[in-house]
Amino acid sequence: MARPMAEREELALHISGTTAMLGLIGTPVEHSQSPAMYKHCFQEFGLNWAYLAFDIPAARAAGCKTCDGLGMLLCQEAAFRLYSGLEMAVEEMRALLYT
């Protein structure tokens, strides 16, 4: 059951400590329609979620394929392999991140 329209509009405008953050990481991202599309979907379904596009020019300037300060939290092993073409087990990634 969908939330009442007033509640959906309130959630679409209110970011708090319980807001789930999702996003697009890359460069360039200014052409992306994803933030507007997802904002509409989140509002329609009454979700306290936000979707942002993160353009990372420092990484681009350094020739990196990664994002400054953001980590892959979901499907780390598969995402790393698809993005970099390299193999690395999740356990190895976590060991590097948390040492």
FIVO-646000 format. One line per 4 residues: number of its first residue (from 1); their letters; for each residue x, y, z of N, C-alpha, C, O. Coordinates in steps of 0.1 Angstrom, whole numbers, padded with zeros to 4 digits. Layout:
! residues N
NUM = A = X:Y:Z:X:Y:Z:X:Y:Z:X:Y:Z; ...
***
This chain:
! residues 99
1 = MARP = 0008:-0012:0000:0000:0000:0000:0009:0012:0000:0018:0014:0008; 0006:0021:-0009:0014:0034:-0010:0011:0043:0002:0000:0043:0007; 0021:0051:0005:0019:0061:0016:0011:0072:0010:0011:0074:-0002; 0004:0080:0019:-0003:0092:0014:0006:0102:0007:0018:0103:0011
5 = MAER = 0001:0109:-0003:0009:0118:-0010:0016:0128:-0002:0028:0131:-0005; 0010:0134:0008:0017:0144:0017:0029:0138:0024:0040:0144:0025; 0028:0125:0028:0039:0118:0034:0050:0116:0024:0062:0117:0027; 0046:0112:0012:0056:0109:0001:0064:0122:-0002:0076:0121:-0004
9 = EELA = 0057:0133:-0003:0063:0146:-0007:0073:0150:0005:0084:0155:0002; 0069:0148:0017:0078:0151:0028:0090:0142:0028:0101:0148:0030; 0089:0130:0026:0101:0121:0025:0110:0125:0014:0122:0124:0015; 0104:0129:0003:0113:0133:-0009:0121:0145:-0006:0131:0147:-0013
13 = LHIS = 0117:0153:0003:0124:0166:0006:0133:0165:0019:0140:0174:0022; 0132:0154:0026:0138:0153:0039:0149:0142:0039:0146:0130:0038; 0161:0146:0041:0172:0137:0042:0177:0137:0057:0179:0148:0063; 0177:0125:0063:0181:0124:0077:0191:0113:0079:0196:0107:0070
17 = GTTA = 0193:0109:0092:0202:0099:0095:0197:0085:0091:0205:0075:0091; 0184:0084:0088:0179:0071:0083:0177:0070:0068:0171:0060:0063; 0181:0081:0061:0179:0081:0046:0189:0071:0040:0201:0072:0043; 0185:0062:0032:0194:0053:0024:0199:0061:0013:0192:0068:0005
21 = MLGL = 0213:0061:0011:0219:0068:0000:0224:0058:-0011:0230:0048:-0008; 0220:0061:-0023:0224:0053:-0034:0230:0063:-0044:0228:0075:-0043; 0238:0058:-0054:0244:0068:-0063:0251:0062:-0075:0254:0050:-0075; 0254:0070:-0084:0262:0068:-0096:0276:0074:-0093:0277:0085:-0090
25 = IGTP = 0286:0066:-0096:0300:0070:-0094:0307:0070:-0108:0307:0059:-0114; 0313:0081:-0112:0319:0081:-0125:0323:0095:-0129:0323:0104:-0121; 0327:0096:-0141:0331:0109:-0147:0330:0108:-0162:0337:0099:-0167; 0323:0116:-0169:0314:0126:-0164:0301:0120:-0160:0297:0109:-0165
29 = VEHS = 0293:0127:-0151:0280:0122:-0147:0269:0133:-0149:0257:0130:-0147; 0273:0145:-0153:0263:0156:-0154:0252:0153:-0164:0241:0159:-0162; 0254:0144:-0173:0243:0141:-0183:0233:0131:-0178:0223:0129:-0184; 0236:0125:-0166:0228:0114:-0161:0214:0119:-0157:0213:0129:-0150
33 = QSPA = 0204:0111:-0161:0190:0114:-0157:0187:0105:-0145:0175:0106:-0140; 0196:0097:-0140:0193:0088:-0130:0188:0095:-0117:0178:0090:-0111; 0195:0105:-0112:0190:0112:-0099:0175:0116:-0100:0168:0114:-0091; 0171:0122:-0111:0157:0127:-0112:0148:0115:-0113:0137:0115:-0107
37 = MYKH = 0152:0105:-0121:0143:0093:-0123:0141:0086:-0109:0130:0082:-0106; 0152:0084:-0102:0151:0077:-0089:0144:0085:-0079:0136:0080:-0071; 0146:0098:-0079:0139:0107:-0069:0124:0105:-0071:0116:0104:-0062; 0119:0105:-0084:0105:0103:-0087:0100:0089:-0082:0090:0088:-0075
41 = CFQE = 0108:0079:-0084:0104:0065:-0080:0104:0064:-0065:0095:0059:-0059; 0114:0070:-0058:0114:0069:-0043:0102:0077:-0037:0096:0072:-0028; 0099:0088:-0043:0088:0096:-0038:0075:0088:-0041:0066:0087:-0032; 0074:0082:-0053:0061:0075:-0056:0059:0063:-0047:0047:0060:-0043
45 = FGLN = 0070:0056:-0043:0068:0045:-0034:0070:0048:-0019:0070:0040:-0010; 0072:0061:-0016:0073:0066:-0002:0085:0061:0005:0085:0058:0017; 0096:0059:-0002:0109:0055:0003:0118:0066:0008:0119:0076:0001; 0124:0065:0020:0133:0075:0025:0147:0072:0019:0156:0068:0027
49 = WAYL = 0148:0074:0006:0161:0071:-0001:0164:0083:-0009:0156:0091:-0013; 0177:0085:-0012:0182:0095:-0020:0192:0089:-0030:0200:0080:-0026; 0192:0094:-0042:0202:0090:-0053:0209:0102:-0058:0203:0111:-0063; 0222:0101:-0057:0231:0112:-0062:0241:0107:-0072:0245:0096:-0072
53 = AFDI = 0245:0117:-0081:0256:0114:-0090:0269:0120:-0085:0269:0132:-0083; 0279:0112:-0084:0292:0117:-0079:0302:0118:-0090:0306:0107:-0095; 0306:0130:-0094:0316:0131:-0104:0329:0133:-0097:0331:0141:-0088; 0339:0125:-0101:0352:0124:-0093:0363:0128:-0102:0371:0120:-0108
57 = PAAR = 0365:0142:-0104:0375:0147:-0113:0389:0144:-0109:0398:0142:-0117; 0392:0143:-0096:0405:0140:-0091:0410:0126:-0095:0421:0124:-0098; 0401:0117:-0094:0404:0103:-0098:0407:0103:-0113:0416:0096:-0118; 0398:0110:-0121:0400:0111:-0135:0414:0117:-0139:0421:0111:-0147
61 = AAGC = 0417:0128:-0132:0430:0134:-0135:0442:0125:-0131:0453:0126:-0138; 0440:0117:-0122:0451:0108:-0118:0451:0095:-0126:0460:0086:-0125; 0441:0094:-0135:0441:0082:-0143:0434:0070:-0136:0436:0059:-0141; 0428:0072:-0125:0422:0061:-0117:0409:0057:-0123:0402:0065:-0130
65 = KTCD = 0405:0045:-0120:0392:0040:-0124:0383:0038:-0111:0373:0032:-0111; 0388:0044:-0100:0381:0043:-0087:0376:0057:-0083:0378:0067:-0089; 0369:0057:-0072:0363:0069:-0066:0370:0073:-0053:0373:0064:-0045; 0373:0086:-0052:0379:0091:-0040:0370:0088:-0028:0359:0094:-0027
69 = GLGM = 0374:0080:-0018:0367:0079:-0006:0355:0071:-0005:0349:0069:0006; 0350:0065:-0016:0338:0057:-0016:0342:0042:-0019:0351:0040:-0028; 0337:0033:-0012:0340:0019:-0014:0328:0012:-0020:0317:0016:-0019; 0331:0000:-0026:0321:-0009:-0031:0316:-0017:-0019:0324:-0024:-0013
73 = LLCQ = 0304:-0016:-0015:0299:-0023:-0004:0291:-0036:-0007:0290:-0045:0001; 0285:-0035:-0019:0277:-0047:-0023:0284:-0054:-0034:0289:-0048:-0044; 0283:-0067:-0034:0289:-0075:-0045:0303:-0071:-0048:0307:-0069:-0060; 0311:-0069:-0038:0325:-0064:-0039:0333:-0071:-0049:0339:-0066:-0058
77 = EAAF = 0334:-0084:-0048:0342:-0092:-0056:0338:-0091:-0071:0347:-0089:-0079; 0326:-0093:-0074:0321:-0093:-0088:0322:-0078:-0093:0327:-0077:-0105; 0319:-0068:-0086:0320:-0055:-0090:0335:-0051:-0093:0338:-0045:-0103; 0344:-0055:-0085:0358:-0052:-0087:0363:-0059:-0100:0370:-0053:-0107
81 = RLYS = 0359:-0072:-0102:0363:-0079:-0113:0358:-0072:-0126:0365:-0071:-0136; 0345:-0069:-0126:0339:-0062:-0138:0345:-0049:-0141:0347:-0045:-0152; 0348:-0041:-0130:0353:-0028:-0132:0368:-0027:-0135:0372:-0019:-0144; 0376:-0036:-0130:0390:-0035:-0131:0396:-0046:-0141:0407:-0044:-0146
85 = GLEM = 0388:-0057:-0142:0394:-0068:-0150:0403:-0077:-0142:0409:-0086:-0148; 0405:-0074:-0129:0414:-0081:-0121:0406:-0090:-0111:0394:-0087:-0108; 0412:-0100:-0106:0406:-0109:-0097:0411:-0106:-0083:0423:-0104:-0081; 0402:-0105:-0073:0406:-0103:-0059:0394:-0108:-0051:0383:-0104:-0053
89 = AVEE = 0397:-0117:-0041:0387:-0122:-0033:0382:-0111:-0023:0390:-0102:-0019; 0369:-0112:-0019:0364:-0103:-0009:0372:-0102:0003:0374:-0092:0009; 0377:-0114:0008:0385:-0114:0020:0398:-0105:0019:0402:-0099:0028; 0404:-0106:0007:0416:-0098:0004:0412:-0083:0005:0420:-0075:0010
93 = MRAL = 0401:-0079:-0002:0396:-0065:-0002:0394:-0060:0012:0398:-0049:0016; 0387:-0068:0020:0384:-0064:0034:0396:-0063:0042:0397:-0053:0050; 0406:-0072:0040:0418:-0071:0047:0426:-0058:0044:0431:-0051:0053; 0425:-0053:0031:0431:-0041:0027:0424:-0029:0033:0430:-0019:0037
97 = LYT = 0411:-0030:0033:0402:-0018:0038:0403:-0016:0053:0403:-0005:0057; 0405:-0027:0060:0404:-0026:0075:0417:-0028:0082:0417:-0032:0094; 0428:-0026:0075:0441:-0027:0082:0447:-0013:0084:0458:-0012:0089
***
